[in-house]
Amino acid sequence: MRVALLANLKKNAPTWEGMSPDHWDDLDSEKTVESIMAALRSRDHEVTFLEGNIELVDSLRKLKLKPDICFNICEGHFGDAREAQAPAILEMMRIPYTGSKVLTLALALDKPMTKRVLAYHELPTPPFQVFERIGEPLDPSLQFPLFVKPSREGTGMGVSAESVVHDETQLRTQIQRVFDRYEQPALVERFIEGREITMGLVGNLVGPAARRMPEDENAPRIFKGLHIFPALEVDMGKYPIEEAGIYTNRIKTELAEDFHYLCPAPLPETLVEDLRWYTAAVFRVIGCLDVARVDFRLDMHDNNKPYILEVNPLPGLNPGYSDLCIEAAAAGWTYEGLINRILDEAIGRYGLETR
């Protein structure tokens, strides 16, 4: 098949005076792009790379051969729904693509909106409040310690040891940092002290699947069509003490090549089954397609109760250290198998014929 790989390379990102040094931490490296292209070519696909920027429409039109499908990993550059911009272009041009659609990508990037959907479906996510002004009073139901982060960033941007706040002074200081550095509302949620777990999956729910959960609590748990990988635990004890046991932006970027993890995570089977169910439920109610990753914290003060932190419908695909790739490898998958399974899921959804 003719496949156009769409991505935003860090080296091609715009720059300006005074920009935050971590502004483009969620964009992809040349290594990732080259690895995905090699994986697709290993199955005899004809692959072309295109930068997912404002010139994407012209780039697609100028191709001698129109792609049969696009493999999309675009993070976008600007805007509250930047991850949804390339898919929106593809839908206007009626070109199939891998991964979740416009609404899901816009929703998942907005952490507070995602949490509202999860809460509506009674899926466990930490209680929270969104701050748009520094002087807004803290909701009396929220008790310290609390966790502060930007509302619409990925790759742990804005997350550091200082994100955990223990009093009003620390809270206001951290909220102001979010305002100053990221120019967006601050998400403040109850800090869940405990183990950090991530669950990755590929596939699609079989048959009609509404974005709601069954009202009957005894209804069968639906996994059909989804392949959920082994749970991965970030081994926080192996990182410098100044990271304070938090999966920080520094761990995800500066220390990424020296990633410490346990996969499969040493967890009781009953807990793993609950994590699998919550992962499938999040995939369903957020409307994910083909691939996703769901991040959890286990409350050490409440019998390791899982709390959903966020969902990533565009999980990292660096073969060396991305969570999803490590989880797939733990399940016995090759990197080539993972990348092509994502593509095949999309091909199946669109009813395209393979050569």
C-alpha positions, 0 to 999 in steps of 0.5 A: 500500500501507499502510506504517508507517514505524518509527523512533527519533527522537533528539528522542524518546529518553529522557534521564537524568543522567550519560548519555554525550553520544553515547548516541543518536548512532545514532538518526534525525533528523526529516529522515531520517524525512520524506525516507523518507516522501516517497519512499514517498508518491512511489509512492502508498503511504499512509504513517504514522510510528510511534515504535519504542518500548515503546508500539509494540504499542498504536500498531499496534493503534490504527491505523484501518487495519492496515499491509500492511507496515512500513518498519523503521529502528528502532535501539532504546533499551535492551538488547544486541539492541535493534535486533531488538526492533521486528522481534520485535514485528512477528513476534509480530503477524504484520506484514511488515517490511523488512530483516533479521530478529530473529536477524540484527539481534541478531547484527550489533549484537554485533561480537565474535559477528559476527566469530566467524561471519566467522572460522568461514567463513574470511572475512577479519576482523582477529584480536581479543580481547574484554575483560570485565575490565581485568586480563585478559592480552592474547593473545600473538598480538595485536601492537600497534598495536591498535584498541579499541571498544565491542562493541555500538554503531553510528555509530562510537560510542566510536571516536576517534583514541585508539582506536588504542593502541600499548602496554599503558598505552594499551590498559588506559586505552582499555578502561577508557573503554569500560567506564566510558562504555558499560558493555559489553565492549571489543572489541580487534582488530589495527589495519589501517592503510590505506584505509577502504572501504564497500560497500552493496547491496540485494536478496536471494539468489535461491533457497535460500541457507544461512548457509554458504559452499561448501566448494569454493573453485572454486565459482562466486561467487553474486551473483544477486538482489543489486545491489551499489553502487560502492565508497565510500572515505572521503577521510581526507586531507580531515579534521582531523589530530586524527582520525588517519586514523580514521573516527571518531564525530566524522566520522560525526556532527559533520562528517557534513554536510561528508562527504568521499568518493570514489565509485566509489573508485579501486581496481583492478577485481580488488580491487573484484570481491573486495570485491563477493564478500566483501560478498555472502558476509557478506550470506549468512552473517549472514542479511541481507535486502533491504539492508545495508552492509559496512565494510572496511579495506585493509591497506597493508602487505599489498598492500591485502588487504581485512579485514571490519570489520563489517556493518550490516543497518540502514544509514543512509538520510539522503539528504544524507550516508549512505554507502548513499545516496551509493553508490546515487546514484553508480550512477545511482539516485534516493533515491526509487528506493533507498527504494522498491527496499528496500520492493519487495524486502520485498514480494516476499519476503512475496508481497504484492500491490502496488496 
